[in-house]
Amino acid sequence: MKNRIFNFSAGPCTLPLSALEKAQKDFVDYQGAGMSIIEMSHRGKHYDKVHFEAIANIRELLSVPEDFDIMFIQGGATLQFAMVPMNFLGAGKVGEYVNTGAWAKKAIADGKKIGETKVIWSGEDKNFTVMPKPLDIKFSADAAFVHMCSNETIGGIECHDFPDTGSVPLIADMSSHIMSRPIDFSKIDMAYGGVQKNLGPAGMAVVIMKKSLVEKANENLPAYLSYKIHASKDSLYNTPSVFVIYIMKLTTDWVKEIGGLKAVENLAISRSGLVYEAIDNSGGWYSCPVDKNSRSRMNVVWRLPSEDLEKKFIAEALDAGFSGLKGHRSVGGCRASMYNAMPLEGAKKLAEFMVRFKQANA
């Protein structure tokens, strides 16, 4: 489609055009049923097939072991900030948190409202421009869990190597990079993420949890807040987010069609590499505040010599067909979020625009 622009927004994400067109084709009359999939029963055969194929796609693409449950839970990652301590932070237990930036802070704040928490590493002294090395994370042997956000969307930092926490459950908020790279389930007991970055529309989180951890969950919670309920009911305890899961199924079909997880990982490396190259080759005119070993492949952040130039850059970029490049209001600057469905051409053209803009304004 000639009128589609390059959407570099941090979320909701760019979705595969083929998935959108498939949804458009079937939207009014889903596979001859005489109604849309969002109108029909979530207990019927049509949706049942979509639901379990979406789960199967995630298990296949991420190589999720059979001793892990895959759950679809409404409310996005933000609800998980509360559900994690509600399920696992019992009396006498301490939840240990890695403070990597804005989203980690939100998880910590919710944890404090539920029970005792402890920050075991913080990047605040470096203005959240670096991720910890695995050995930097000093956890207690009796901790209820260790929680970390492995990609900070706002700060543009990504964890590339997880710690081994042994018998202490490691819980990772992977919202901004889930389905962009392999997950080492020998280290991670629970991975979760809002689906609006790499998987589909907003409104839901994917939660992948070791069955032995599910069994430890608090049983004295309202039903919807219980991981045990969601796991035992195959995420069908209540009416699920039908349309979100349907688009996620189409999106994961697309990932399989283009070559699976290895293909999207290679694209992520290539896309981010093009933009980082434009920054690094600018002689300091563009500057990325992030430690090079912690740079995110999903969210590339940079500054220009002045805020006026940043405003001009964002305005001219929009005119050139690049949307969503304004940095988060809490940090300013510029940010290009390049999720799975962002075409490589988008990153290439953005990098070329950055070179031209510098030449015209330096």
N, C-alpha and C positions, 0 to 999 in steps of 0.2 A: 504494500500500500504506500503510495507516494506521499501521503500526508501524515505519516507517522514520524514523530520526532524521536530523538535519542533522549530517553528519560533516565537521568542520573540521580533521581531522588533516592533518599535513604530508605524509603518505604512509604506506601506500598511500592512494589517492585515492577520492573518491566517483566511482562509475561511472554512466553513463546507465541509468536503470531499464529502458528499452526494450531495451538491449543485454543486461542481466542476464536479463530475461525471455525473450529470444530464445535465449540460451545455455541457460537452464533447460529450455525446450521441446525443444531439440534434443540435450540432454546425453546421454541414454541411447541414443537411436537417431537418429544424425545423418543427416537427409535420406533416411531409408529404408535406410541402409546396414546396419542391424542391430547397430551398435555405436557407441560414442561417438567423437568426433573425436580424443580423446586416447588411444584404443586403436588406431587405424588407422595404416597406414604413412604416414610423411611423404613417401614417394615416390609415393603413390597420387593418383588424379585428384581426390578430394575435398579433400585438404589442399593439393595443388598450386594449386587454384583460390583457396583462402583466402589462401595465402602471397602469390601475385602480385597479388591484389586489394588486400591490405594495403599492399604496396609502391606500387601505382598510386594508392591513396587518398592516401598521404602525398605523393607527387609532385604530385598534382593540388591538394590543399588548400594546400600550402606553396609551390606554383609552383616546384618544384625544377627547375632547368635540366637539360637532357639530358646535359650534361657533368659531372654529379655522380652518384655511386653512392649507393644507399640500402642500408644493411646492418643486419641484426638480429644483435646479438652478446650472448650470455649474460653475466651478471656485473654488469649495470647500469653506471652511470656510474663506479663505483669501479674497475672493471677498466680503464676508459678512462684513468684517471689514470696507470696503468703502461703501457698499450699505446701511448699517444701518444709518450712519450719512447723507448720501445723501438723504435718504427718510424721515428722521425725525428731522434733525438738521437744522431747518429753521432760518430765521433772528430773532434775539432776543432770541433765545433758547440756552440752554446750555446742552450738553451731559455729564452726570456724570459717571465716570468710576471707577471700583475697580481694582487696580493694583496687581494682584496675581503672576505675573511672565512673562516669555518670550512671551507667546501668548497674554496676556492682553496688554503688551507693544506695540505689533504690532497693535492691535485694536486701542489703544490710539493714536499712531503715525498717523494712517490713519484718525482718527476722527479730529485731529488737522489741517489736510490739508483741511478739509471740512468746519469746523465751530468752535465755541467756545467749549472747553472741560474743564473739571475739574476732577482731581483725588480726590475722596472722602475717599479712604482708600488705603494704600499701605503696602505690606509686605516686602518692600525693606530693612528696618532696621533689619529684621530677616532673611535676605538672601532668602526670598521667601520660607520659610520652614513651613509656617502655613497659613491656610485659616482664613478669618475673621468669627467671630460669627455674627449671624444675627443682633444683636443690635449694633455691631461695625460699621455698615454701615449707616452713617448719610447723608441722601440725602435731597435735596431741594424739597419743595412741588411743585415748578414750573419747575422742570427739564424736559427736553424733554424725557429723559429715563435714567435708570441706567443700565449699561452694566457690565457684569462680565464673566470671563472664569471659569467655575465651575470644571474643571479638567485640571490642568497644566501638560501636558505630560512630559515635560522636568524635572520639579521639583518634580514630583511624589506626588502632593497634590490634594485633592479632597474636594469640598464643600459638606457636608452631610446635611446641613440645610440652606435653602434660607431665605433671609429677606422678610418681607411683606412690599412692597413699596406702597401699597394702590393704589391711582389713577395714580401714576407715573409708566409707563411701565417698567417692569423688563425684560431685554434681556440677555439671557445666551448662551454663546458659549459652547456647550456640546460635542464638537467633539470627545473627547477621552472616553466618557462614555455614550453617548446616546444609548439607547436600552440595557443598562445593569442594569437598576433600574427604578422604577416609577418616573414620573415627576408630580409635584404638579402644575397643571395648574390653580389653584386658586391663585397662587403667580406669575407664570411666564406668561408673555404676548407673548414672542417670544423665542423659543428654536431652535437653529440651530447647525448643525455639519457636518463636512466633513464625507463622508460615508466610508472612507478607514480604519476605526478602527473596527467598530462592524457590519457594514452593507454591505460592498461590495468592489469593486475596487475603485481606486482613480479617481477623476475627477468631482465630484459633491458634492453639499451640500443638505441636507434635511433641509427645513425651515418650522417650525410649528408656525403659527402666528394667534393671535386673530383677528377675522374679523374686530372688531372695531378699531384695530390698523392699519390694512391694509387700512382702509378708511381714516386715517390721513396721509397717505404717500404722498410725493411730487408728483404732477402730471406733473411737468415740467422737466422730466428726459428723456434721451434716452430710448427707449422701453425696452431693455434688463435689464436695471438697475432699472426698476420700479416693486415694489412688486405688485402693482395693476394689471399690465399686466399679470404677472405670475399667480396670483390668479384667475383672470377672465378667463384665457385661460387653466386652469387645467394643467399648466406647459407644454403646447403644443403650445406656441406662435411660437417657432422655433423648429428645429429638436432636440429632447432631447438626452440625453446620453443613447442611447438605450441599449448598452451592460451592462453599469453600473446598470441601472434600472432593467434589466433582472436578473442579478446576485443578486441584492438586493431583488428582489421578491423571488428567490429561497432561499436566506439566511433567510428571514423572514418566509418563509414556514417552514424551519428547526427549527426556534425558536418556532413556534407554535407546531411542532411535538414533541419537547422534553419537553413541558410543559409550554411554554410561558415565560413571563417576570419574574415570580417568580423563575422559574427554572434557568434562566441565572443569576439572582441576587444571588441565592444560590451558583451557581458555582463560581461566582466572589469572593464571601466571602471566599469560601473554598480554591480556588487557591491562592489568595493573602495571606490568613492565613498561608498556608504551608510555603511560602517563608519568610514571616515576622517572623515566628517561628524559621526558620533556622538562621535568623539574630539575633533575640533577645536571642536565646539560645547559641550564640557563645562566650559569655563572653566578648563582645566588640570587638572581632576580625573583625567581619563584623559590620559596623555601618550604620544606616539609619539616615540621618540628619533631617528627617521630624518629626514634632510634631505628637505624636501618634493619636491625635484626628483629624488630617488632612491627615492621610495616604490614598493614593489612592488605590482602589481595582484593577485598571486597569494597573497602571504603578508603579512598586516597584523599588525604587532606593537605592543603598547602596555603601559604600566604603570599601576597604580593607586597611591593614596597610601601603601599599606603592603603588605607580603607577606601579612599576615593577611587583608586585604581581597581580595587576589588569590586566596587559597585559598577564601575564601567565594564569590567571584564564580564560580570554576571549578566548585565544588560545586553551587551553585544553577543555574548554566547547564546542567549535566548533567541535573539534575532537570527542567529546562524543555525538554529535548530537543536540546541543543547539545553535541556530543561533540568532544573533541580540542582544546580551547582552551588547554591549558596550554602555556606557552612552553618552548622547549628547555631542558634542564637546565643548559646552560652559560651561559645568560643570564637565565633566569627570566621572570617576567612572563606575559603572555598573547599568544596568536598565533592568528589565524584564517586558515587556508589555504583559499582558495576557487578550486578548480580548475574546469576547463571544465564538468563535470557538476553542480556545485553550483547548485541552483535559485536564481534571483534572490530568491525568497521567503525562502530561508535567510538571506541577508545582511540582508534587510529586517527579519526577525523578530529577528535577533541585535542589530541596531542599536536596535530598540525595547526589547529586554531591557536593553541597556546604559544607556539613558536611565532606565528604571524602577529599575535597580539603584542608579544614582547618586542618584536622588531618595530612595530608601529608606535609603541609607547615608552620604550626604554630611554 
